[in-house]
Amino acid sequence: MSETPAPQRVQTDSPWEASIGFARAVAAGDRVHVAGTMPLVNGVLQGEGDPYEQALAAFGNALDALKEFGLGPESVVRTRMYLTHARDVDAVGRAHKELFDGVRPAATMVVVSGFVDSRVLVEVEVEAFRGASA
């Protein structure tokens, strides 16, 4: 019987990871879970006022975390999109379709009251499958 490997974690430069005590992504067994990811690059908000651009940036950050495990969009099995406005559903959905149309992960889109940074319109989560080799 083989031992189950210890979970692996990816950290980024997000100040909230240290202050709250979480990892950007955690691989456990055949799954990789990417935490809620905002459209920030080097601490700078991307696409201010534009939900489509913010969704692309947030998913880009989440996919960058998956790269640390040798995974890409084709490994994504679940996405969650959190929006501050129902009016942004189409724009965020368009970004999701561009990135994941060929994969078709299970997806959830929810409208929330807000985020830590009030300029953020979109936050995303991603789950990926590593397969039996994990």
N, C-alpha and C positions, 0 to 999 in steps of 0.2 A: 504494500500500500504506500503510495507516495504522499509526501507532506504537502499540505496546502501552503502556497507561498504567502508571505506576509503582504499586506496591502502596500502598494507603492503610491507615493504622493508627489504632486507637482505644485510648486509654489511660484508665484509671480511677484511683480513689484507692487501689487495692490496693497495700499496701506491697511485695508480692512482685514486682510488675511492675518496679519500680525496682531492687530488690536482686538479682533474678535476670536481669533484662534481657529482658522479653518484653512483648508488647502483648496487651490483652484480646481484640482482634479484628483480623484482617488481611483486607483485600479484595484479591484478585489475580485479574484478569480477571473472569470471570463467577461466581466463588466468593467467599464470605466464610466464614472459619474463625474460630470463637470458641474461645478457649483454655479449659482446665479452669476451671470456675466454681463457687465454693462459695456456700453460703447466707449470705453476709455482706452486710449493708447498713450503710454508714458504719462498717465495722469491727466491727459487732455481729452475733453469730450469731443467725439467725432460726430459730425452731422447735426449740430445743434439745430433744433426745430424741425428736423427731417426724419420721420420715423423709418422710412426705407433705408436711408444711409445709416441710421443708428442700428437697425436690425442687422445690416450687413457687417458693421463693425463689431457688434456684440457676438454674432455667430463666428466671425473671423477670429476673435479672441478665444472662443470656446474650441474652435477647430485647431487653433495653435496649441492649446493644452493637450488635445488628442494626439498631435504630432509627436509629443514627448513619449508616447507609447507606440509610435510607428503606425498610427491609425489616421484615416482621413474620413471625408464625408460618407464614403461607401460603408463604413462601419457603424454609422449612427442608426440606432433603432428607436430612439424616442427624443422628442424635443418638447420644450415648454417655452411659450412666449408670454411674457407679462407686459401689458400695455397700460399706459395711464389714460388713454382715450379710445373709446370704441370707434371713433372716426378713422383711426389708424390701422384698422384690421386689414384693409385691402393692401396698403403699402407694405406692411410687415409680412403679410401673406405672400406678396410678390417676391420679396427678398427670400423668404423661406423656399418658395418654389424654385427660384433660380439655383439655390444651393443644393436642394434635396429632391428635386423632382424625379431624378433617376433612381433614388433610394426609397422614397416614400416611407419615412419613419412614422411611427405613431406620433401624433402631435396634439398639443393642447394650447389654446390661446385664451388668456384670462385678462380681464380688465381689473386693475388694482387702483388703489387711491393715490399711490405715489411711491417714490424711491428716495434713497438717502440724499441724492443730488436731485433737486427739483427740475433741473434741465433735462434729465434723462426721461425719455419717452418709452424705452424698450429695455427689458432685461431678458436674457434667455438662459435656459439650462439644456444640457445635452447628455444623453446616455449612449454609450457605444458598446458593441459586442466584439470581444477579441478572438473568439473562436476557441476551439479545443486546445490549441497550442499554448494558451495562456497558462 
